[in-house]
Amino acid sequence: MHFHREKLNPHGGPDGGNGGKGGDVVLRGNSQLWTLLHLKYRKHVIATSGSPGEEQDRTGADGRDEIIEVPLGTVAKKADTGEVICEINKDGEEFILTPGGRGGKGNAHFATPTNQAPTHAQPGEPGMEVWIILELKLLADVGLVGFPNAGKSTLLSVVSAAKPKIADYAFTTLTPNLGVVAYRDGLSFVMADIPGIIEGAAEGKGLGIRFLRHIERNPLLLFMVPADASDIRGEYEILLNELRKYNPELLDKKRLLAVSKSDMLDDELIQALKAELPTDVPSIFISSITQQGIPELKDLIWKNLH
């Protein structure tokens, strides 16, 4: 609140300016980022407040926005309810997480013919304070789905330059791995190796649902069952059921079935096993060690992606 005063005009009218708007906290997609590691030790993100209005009807400066750059595939959730606020999927895409408070009005704003000297001003809105959880879901073209030791990491290491940890015991892969698979004529697609699913994963068994969220972003799911499994169709159905229990919408995605470790099978056994495979999904026999069926698998994946 302020009134204009000068030597020749000791009783000037109201000239209190409006306050500036507070800064926003904004999420912005950045295709050059791949993790949320840069935010690991940044617990509090605070935009600046707007400046107060001044005399001579001068409006205060707006607060500076605080931009949080995140990789594509980042989901923002309310910490208390888990409700999804937004998903950032495009480079440069922005979403205002917490809008800045509105600036108040100076007393000049309230001057009327009947109240030419208002002695009040409107206070600005307080800033918003919330807890937000940022979660990254991998963006890949193909997600590998299978039990531990199904050969997912071995396949990724053969078709791409990725170097996932590989061993002959369950849960070798403890974090998702991404690999760029080269295709013909300089084309490529991205494959994600997800830690192995076990029966009951949707209820939290094994590594639980910690990594199931990553395949929500993959348009194509490649199910892998080893050739030495006692029941290939049965293992495929168990995997499918875990996805169904976790999120029924995952069943709307395109699916392929690869029978891995097929170098231990002869042609006669392959023909016999083909009759036992599920008929509602395209299938192929592969061996990452001998490269058997790998070019055909790439063709099948590319055809289903495009």
GIHU-V166606 format. One record per residue. N is the residue number from 0. RES is the residue in one small letter. PHI is phi as a letter, one per 40 degrees, with the letter a starting at -180 (* if undefined). PSI is psi in degrees with one decimal (none if undefined). BURIAL is I if it has 24 or more other C-alpha atoms within 12 Angstrom, else O. Layout:
N & RES & PHI & PSI & BURIAL
N & RES & PHI & PSI & BURIAL
//
This chain:
0 & m & * & 130.8 & I
1 & h & a & 146.6 & I
2 & f & b & 141.6 & I
3 & h & c & 130.0 & O
4 & r & b & 129.8 & O
5 & e & a & 171.6 & O
6 & k & d & -44.4 & O
7 & l & c & 0.3 & O
8 & n & a & 72.5 & O
9 & p & c & -12.9 & O
10 & h & b & 53.6 & O
11 & g & c & 168.0 & O
12 & g & c & 178.6 & I
13 & p & c & 136.7 & I
14 & d & a & 28.2 & I
15 & g & c & 124.2 & I
16 & g & c & 168.3 & I
17 & n & c & 153.0 & I
18 & g & c & 154.9 & I
19 & g & c & 155.5 & I
20 & k & c & 145.1 & I
21 & g & c & 156.5 & I
22 & g & c & 152.3 & I
23 & d & c & 153.2 & I
24 & v & b & 118.3 & I
25 & v & b & 134.8 & I
26 & l & c & 136.0 & I
27 & r & b & 129.6 & I
28 & g & c & 138.1 & I
29 & n & b & 111.3 & I
30 & s & c & -10.7 & O
31 & q & c & -5.7 & O
32 & l & b & 145.3 & O
33 & w & b & -13.5 & O
34 & t & b & 171.4 & I
35 & l & b & 17.6 & I
36 & l & c & -32.1 & O
37 & h & c & -12.4 & O
38 & l & b & 1.3 & O
39 & k & d & -40.8 & O
40 & y & b & 19.2 & O
41 & r & b & 84.3 & O
42 & k & c & -38.0 & O
43 & h & b & 128.6 & O
44 & v & b & 115.0 & I
45 & i & b & 121.4 & I
46 & a & c & 155.5 & I
47 & t & c & 155.6 & I
48 & s & c & 158.4 & I
49 & g & c & 155.5 & I
50 & s & c & 150.8 & I
51 & p & c & 154.4 & I
52 & g & c & 159.5 & I
53 & e & b & 175.0 & I
54 & e & c & 168.5 & I
55 & q & g & 34.2 & O
56 & d & f & 29.1 & I
57 & r & c & 124.1 & I
58 & t & c & 137.1 & I
59 & g & c & 153.7 & I
60 & a & c & 144.7 & O
61 & d & c & 151.7 & I
62 & g & c & 155.3 & I
63 & r & c & 130.5 & O
64 & d & c & 148.3 & I
65 & e & b & 114.3 & I
66 & i & c & 125.1 & I
67 & i & b & 110.2 & I
68 & e & c & 132.2 & I
69 & v & b & 155.4 & I
70 & p & c & 157.9 & I
71 & l & c & 138.5 & I
72 & g & h & 7.4 & I
73 & t & c & 134.9 & I
74 & v & b & 132.9 & I
75 & a & b & 129.7 & I
76 & k & b & 151.7 & O
77 & k & c & 131.7 & O
78 & a & c & -32.4 & O
79 & d & c & -33.8 & O
80 & t & b & -16.8 & O
81 & g & g & 3.7 & O
82 & e & c & 133.0 & O
83 & v & c & 125.9 & O
84 & i & c & -45.4 & O
85 & c & a & 165.3 & I
86 & e & b & 131.8 & I
87 & i & b & 114.4 & I
88 & n & b & -5.3 & I
89 & k & b & 147.6 & O
90 & d & c & 128.3 & O
91 & g & g & -8.0 & O
92 & e & c & 135.9 & I
93 & e & b & 148.0 & I
94 & f & a & 130.9 & I
95 & i & c & 110.0 & I
96 & l & c & -49.9 & I
97 & t & b & 110.5 & I
98 & p & c & 145.5 & I
99 & g & c & 154.1 & I
100 & g & c & 147.2 & I
101 & r & c & 140.2 & I
102 & g & c & 146.9 & I
103 & g & c & 169.5 & I
104 & k & b & 136.4 & I
105 & g & c & 169.4 & I
106 & n & c & -19.7 & I
107 & a & c & -29.5 & I
108 & h & c & -25.3 & I
109 & f & c & 5.8 & I
110 & a & c & 131.9 & O
111 & t & b & 168.1 & O
112 & p & d & -28.3 & O
113 & t & c & -14.9 & O
114 & n & b & 80.2 & O
115 & q & c & -8.4 & O
116 & a & b & 64.3 & I
117 & p & c & 136.1 & I
118 & t & b & 24.3 & O
119 & h & b & 155.2 & O
120 & a & b & 159.1 & I
121 & q & c & 126.7 & O
122 & p & c & 153.0 & O
123 & g & c & 161.4 & I
124 & e & c & 144.5 & O
125 & p & c & 157.6 & O
126 & g & c & 156.8 & O
127 & m & c & 139.5 & O
128 & e & b & 119.9 & O
129 & v & a & 157.4 & O
130 & w & b & 127.7 & O
131 & i & b & 137.5 & I
132 & i & b & 126.8 & I
133 & l & b & 128.2 & I
134 & e & b & 132.7 & I
135 & l & b & 123.8 & I
136 & k & b & 128.6 & I
137 & l & c & 139.6 & I
138 & l & b & 107.4 & I
139 & a & b & 158.6 & I
140 & d & c & -36.1 & I
141 & v & b & 129.3 & I
142 & g & b & 128.8 & I
143 & l & c & 125.9 & I
144 & v & b & 127.6 & I
145 & g & a & 168.3 & I
146 & f & c & 163.1 & I
147 & p & d & 143.7 & I
148 & n & g & 25.2 & I
149 & a & c & -7.0 & I
150 & g & g & 16.1 & I
151 & k & c & -48.5 & I
152 & s & c & -37.9 & I
153 & t & c & -42.8 & I
154 & l & c & -45.4 & I
155 & l & c & -39.1 & I
156 & s & c & -26.0 & I
157 & v & c & -39.8 & I
158 & v & c & -8.0 & I
159 & s & b & -178.5 & I
160 & a & c & 3.8 & O
161 & a & c & 147.9 & I
162 & k & b & 68.3 & O
163 & p & c & 157.6 & I
164 & k & c & 131.5 & I
165 & i & b & 129.3 & I
166 & a & a & 169.6 & O
167 & d & c & 36.9 & O
168 & y & b & 160.1 & O
169 & a & c & 151.3 & O
170 & f & f & 39.4 & I
171 & t & c & -43.1 & I
172 & t & c & 115.3 & I
173 & l & b & -11.3 & O
174 & t & b & 148.9 & O
175 & p & c & 144.6 & I
176 & n & b & 140.7 & I
177 & l & b & 140.7 & I
178 & g & b & 140.2 & I
179 & v & c & 119.3 & I
180 & v & c & 120.0 & I
181 & a & c & 134.6 & O
182 & y & b & -166.7 & O
183 & r & c & 154.7 & O
184 & d & f & 36.3 & O
185 & g & g & 5.6 & O
186 & l & c & 162.4 & O
187 & s & a & 164.4 & O
188 & f & a & 161.5 & I
189 & v & b & 131.7 & I
190 & m & b & 137.9 & I
191 & a & b & 126.8 & I
192 & d & c & 109.0 & I
193 & i & c & 137.0 & I
194 & p & d & 143.3 & I
195 & g & d & 141.4 & I
196 & i & c & 143.8 & I
197 & i & b & 164.1 & I
198 & e & c & 128.0 & I
199 & g & g & 5.2 & O
200 & a & c & -35.9 & I
201 & a & c & -22.2 & I
202 & e & c & 1.7 & O
203 & g & h & 4.8 & O
204 & k & c & 157.2 & O
205 & g & g & -127.3 & O
206 & l & c & 2.6 & I
207 & g & g & -146.8 & I
208 & i & c & 13.1 & I
209 & r & d & -33.5 & I
210 & f & b & -7.9 & I
211 & l & c & -27.8 & I
212 & r & c & -26.0 & I
213 & h & c & -27.6 & I
214 & i & c & -2.5 & I
215 & e & c & -22.0 & I
216 & r & c & -1.5 & I
217 & n & c & 120.2 & I
218 & p & c & -21.4 & I
219 & l & b & 131.9 & I
220 & l & b & 125.2 & I
221 & l & b & 104.9 & I
222 & f & c & 134.0 & I
223 & m & b & 124.8 & I
224 & v & b & 128.8 & I
225 & p & c & 151.7 & I
226 & a & c & -22.5 & I
227 & d & c & 10.2 & O
228 & a & c & 145.2 & O
229 & s & c & -29.4 & O
230 & d & a & 97.4 & O
231 & i & c & -47.6 & I
232 & r & c & -39.9 & I
233 & g & c & -42.7 & O
234 & e & c & -40.3 & I
235 & y & c & -43.1 & I
236 & e & c & -36.8 & I
237 & i & c & -45.1 & I
238 & l & c & -43.9 & I
239 & l & c & -39.0 & I
240 & n & c & -37.3 & O
241 & e & c & -39.8 & I
242 & l & c & -39.4 & I
243 & r & c & -42.7 & O
244 & k & c & -33.0 & O
245 & y & c & -48.5 & I
246 & n & a & 104.5 & O
247 & p & d & -24.3 & O
248 & e & c & -18.8 & O
249 & l & c & -24.1 & I
250 & l & c & -10.7 & I
251 & d & c & -10.2 & O
252 & k & c & 156.6 & I
253 & k & c & 142.6 & I
254 & r & b & 143.7 & I
255 & l & b & 154.2 & I
256 & l & b & 122.8 & I
257 & a & b & 125.2 & I
258 & v & c & 106.4 & I
259 & s & c & 171.1 & I
260 & k & f & 34.9 & I
261 & s & c & -2.1 & I
262 & d & c & -16.0 & O
263 & m & c & 2.0 & O
264 & l & b & 144.7 & O
265 & d & c & 172.4 & O
266 & d & d & -37.9 & O
267 & e & c & -40.4 & O
268 & l & c & -35.9 & O
269 & i & c & -44.0 & I
270 & q & c & -37.2 & O
271 & a & c & -39.0 & O
272 & l & c & -30.8 & I
273 & k & d & -35.3 & O
274 & a & c & -19.4 & O
275 & e & c & -6.3 & O
276 & l & c & 152.0 & I
277 & p & c & 143.3 & I
278 & t & c & -8.4 & O
279 & d & c & 9.1 & O
280 & v & a & 135.2 & I
281 & p & c & 138.2 & O
282 & s & b & 157.7 & I
283 & i & a & 146.4 & I
284 & f & c & 128.7 & I
285 & i & b & 161.4 & I
286 & s & a & 116.7 & I
287 & s & c & -28.1 & I
288 & i & c & -46.3 & O
289 & t & c & -0.6 & O
290 & q & g & 10.7 & O
291 & q & c & 125.1 & I
292 & g & g & 0.5 & I
293 & i & c & -46.6 & I
294 & p & c & -40.3 & O
295 & e & c & -35.5 & O
296 & l & c & -42.6 & I
297 & k & c & -43.3 & I
298 & d & c & -42.3 & O
299 & l & c & -42.3 & I
300 & i & c & -46.8 & I
301 & w & c & -41.5 & I
302 & k & c & -40.1 & O
303 & n & c & -26.6 & O
304 & l & c & -30.0 & I
305 & h & b & none & O
//
